[in-house]
Amino acid sequence: MEVDLQVYRQDVEFSRIVNVLITYDTKHGLQAHLVVDADDRKALGERTVAVDLGETQMITAVFDDGKALLYSGRLIKAIRRYWQKVRRCVKPPAAGQRKSRRYREIDRRESRQVRQLLHLITTDFV
């Protein structure tokens, strides 16, 4: 039997393996999940920041020099409210039945919009 090994973390040394979990998935086949003991990364700087994650204020961050950053989450709340209004016009799925095509499309569009906004906020913050 031939096994392909895909390494997702090139920066980790595999000589200190702590745990191995081998699983089989019909979609991906045989997989080995390795837990390795890795060294701590060196800090990129000396500054510190306190971060609070919320719903209305998505990210509130205060740096050690007193500078503060606020990222509003109101747009995400507005998107969720909008798609809830759209969902009200579509017949909800009965218990135990799969969702209709339109209902799944609404779910997909909402999650895409929210994921895109979260991506924009986190990339700007980092």
Backbone hydrogen bonds in HBPLUS format (Angstrom, degrees):
<---DONOR---> <-ACCEPTOR-->    atom                        ^
c    i                          cat <-CA-CA->   ^        H-A-AA   ^      H-
h    n   atom  resd res      DA  || num        DHA   H-A  angle D-A-AA Bond
n    s   type  num  typ     dist DA aas  dist angle  dist       angle   num
A0037-ASP N   A0016-ARG O   2.95 MM  21  5.61 163.6  1.98 163.3 167.1     1
A0018-VAL N   A0035-VAL O   2.63 MM  17  5.40 161.0  1.66 154.9 161.3     2
A0019-ASN N   A0035-VAL O   3.18 MM  16  4.96 156.2  2.24 131.6 136.1     3
A0035-VAL N   A0019-ASN O   2.82 MM  16  4.96 158.8  1.86 153.4 151.8     4
A0021-LEU N   A0033-HIS O   2.86 MM  12  4.99 156.1  1.91 143.0 150.9     5
A0033-HIS N   A0021-LEU O   2.69 MM  12  4.99 172.8  1.70 152.7 155.2     6
A0023-THR N   A0031-GLN O   2.81 MM   8  5.23 157.0  1.86 149.6 157.4     7
A0031-GLN N   A0023-THR O   2.75 MM   8  5.23 167.9  1.76 160.3 160.3     8
A0025-ASP N   A0029-GLY O   2.87 MM   4  4.80 162.6  1.90 125.0 130.7     9
A0029-GLY N   A0025-ASP O   2.56 MM   4  4.80 140.4  1.71 139.8 147.5    10
A0064-ASP N   A0048-THR O   3.09 MM  16  5.62 134.0  2.31 167.0 157.9    11
A0050-ALA N   A0062-VAL O   2.90 MM  12  5.28 167.0  1.91 149.2 152.0    12
A0062-VAL N   A0050-ALA O   2.93 MM  12  5.28 156.2  1.99 148.6 156.3    13
A0052-ASP N   A0060-THR O   2.80 MM   8  5.11 154.0  1.86 149.1 157.7    14
A0060-THR N   A0052-ASP O   2.93 MM   8  5.11 153.6  2.00 148.4 156.2    15
A0054-GLY N   A0058-MET O   3.09 MM   4  4.83 159.7  2.13 119.4 124.8    16
A0073-GLY N   A0056-THR O   2.64 MM  17  4.72 164.4  1.66 146.0 140.3    17
A0058-MET N   A0071-TYR O   2.63 MM  13  5.37 111.7  2.09 145.4 165.8    18
A0059-ILE N   A0071-TYR O   3.32 MM  12  5.07 152.2  2.40 125.9 133.6    19
A0071-TYR N   A0059-ILE O   2.85 MM  12  5.07 150.1  1.94 152.3 158.1    20
A0061-ALA N   A0069-LEU O   2.88 MM   8  5.10 167.6  1.90 152.6 156.4    21
A0069-LEU N   A0061-ALA O   2.76 MM   8  5.10 158.5  1.80 150.9 157.6    22
A0063-PHE N   A0067-LYS O   2.82 MM   4  5.35 172.3  1.83 168.9 170.1    23
A0066-GLY N   A0063-PHE O   3.06 MM   3  5.48 162.7  2.09 117.5 120.2    24
A0077-LYS N   A0073-GLY O   3.12 MM   4  6.47 156.8  2.18 149.1 155.9    25
A0078-ALA N   A0074-ARG O   2.85 MM   4  6.09 151.1  1.93 145.9 154.2    26
A0079-ILE N   A0075-LEU O   2.92 MM   4  6.19 154.0  1.99 146.3 152.8    27
A0080-ARG N   A0076-ILE O   3.00 MM   4  6.26 162.6  2.03 150.1 154.4    28
A0081-ARG N   A0077-LYS O   2.93 MM   4  6.18 156.3  1.99 146.8 153.5    29
A0082-TYR N   A0078-ALA O   2.90 MM   4  6.12 158.8  1.95 148.9 154.5    30
A0083-TRP N   A0079-ILE O   3.03 MM   4  6.30 167.3  2.05 155.6 157.7    31
A0084-GLN N   A0080-ARG O   2.99 MM   4  6.18 140.2  2.15 141.3 152.5    32
A0085-LYS N   A0081-ARG O   3.08 MM   4  6.40 148.8  2.18 146.6 154.2    33
A0085-LYS N   A0082-TYR O   3.07 MM   3  5.19 120.2  2.44  97.3 111.8    34
A0086-VAL N   A0082-TYR O   3.06 MM   4  6.47 153.3  2.13 147.3 155.0    35
A0087-ARG N   A0083-TRP O   2.90 MM   4  6.05 152.5  1.98 139.9 147.4    36
A0088-ARG N   A0084-GLN O   3.14 MM   4  6.37 140.2  2.30 140.3 149.4    37
A0089-CYS N   A0086-VAL O   3.14 MM   3  5.62 146.8  2.26 109.6 118.1    38
A0090-VAL N   A0087-ARG O   3.01 MM   3  5.26 154.6  2.07 108.8 116.9    39
A0097-GLN N   A0094-ALA O   3.09 MM   3  5.52 165.3  2.11 132.6 133.3    40
A0104-ARG N   A0100-SER O   2.96 MM   4  6.23 160.5  2.00 153.7 158.7    41
A0105-GLU N   A0101-ARG O   2.91 MM   4  6.12 150.6  2.00 144.9 153.6    42
A0106-ILE N   A0102-ARG O   2.96 MM   4  6.24 153.3  2.03 147.9 154.4    43
A0107-ASP N   A0103-TYR O   3.03 MM   4  6.34 161.4  2.07 147.7 152.4    44
A0108-ARG N   A0104-ARG O   2.88 MM   4  6.09 159.1  1.92 148.9 154.7    45
A0109-ARG N   A0105-GLU O   2.92 MM   4  6.12 163.1  1.94 151.0 155.1    46
A0110-GLU N   A0106-ILE O   3.00 MM   4  6.15 165.9  2.02 153.9 157.8    47
A0111-SER N   A0107-ASP O   2.99 MM   4  6.15 168.5  2.00 151.2 154.7    48
A0112-ARG N   A0108-ARG O   2.94 MM   4  6.09 153.4  2.02 146.8 154.3    49
A0113-GLN N   A0109-ARG O   3.04 MM   4  6.25 164.7  2.06 150.3 153.7    50
A0114-VAL N   A0110-GLU O   2.98 MM   4  6.20 168.3  1.99 157.7 160.9    51
A0115-ARG N   A0111-SER O   2.86 MM   4  5.87 161.9  1.89 145.1 150.9    52
A0116-GLN N   A0112-ARG O   2.92 MM   4  6.06 156.0  1.98 147.9 154.2    53
A0117-LEU N   A0113-GLN O   3.05 MM   4  6.31 160.8  2.09 148.8 153.5    54
A0118-LEU N   A0114-VAL O   2.92 MM   4  6.16 163.4  1.95 154.9 159.6    55
A0119-HIS N   A0115-ARG O   2.91 MM   4  6.07 150.7  1.99 143.0 151.4    56
A0120-LEU N   A0116-GLN O   2.94 MM   4  6.24 158.5  1.98 149.7 155.0    57
A0121-ILE N   A0117-LEU O   2.94 MM   4  6.18 164.3  1.96 154.4 158.2    58
A0122-THR N   A0118-LEU O   2.95 MM   4  6.05 171.8  1.96 151.0 153.7    59
A0123-THR N   A0119-HIS O   2.93 MM   4  5.97 159.0  1.98 148.6 154.8    60
A0124-ASP N   A0120-LEU O   3.10 MM   4  6.14 155.3  2.16 141.7 148.4    61
A0125-PHE N   A0121-ILE O   2.99 MM   4  6.20 152.7  2.07 146.8 154.8    62
A0126-VAL N   A0122-THR O   2.91 MM   4  6.02 166.2  1.93 150.4 153.8    63
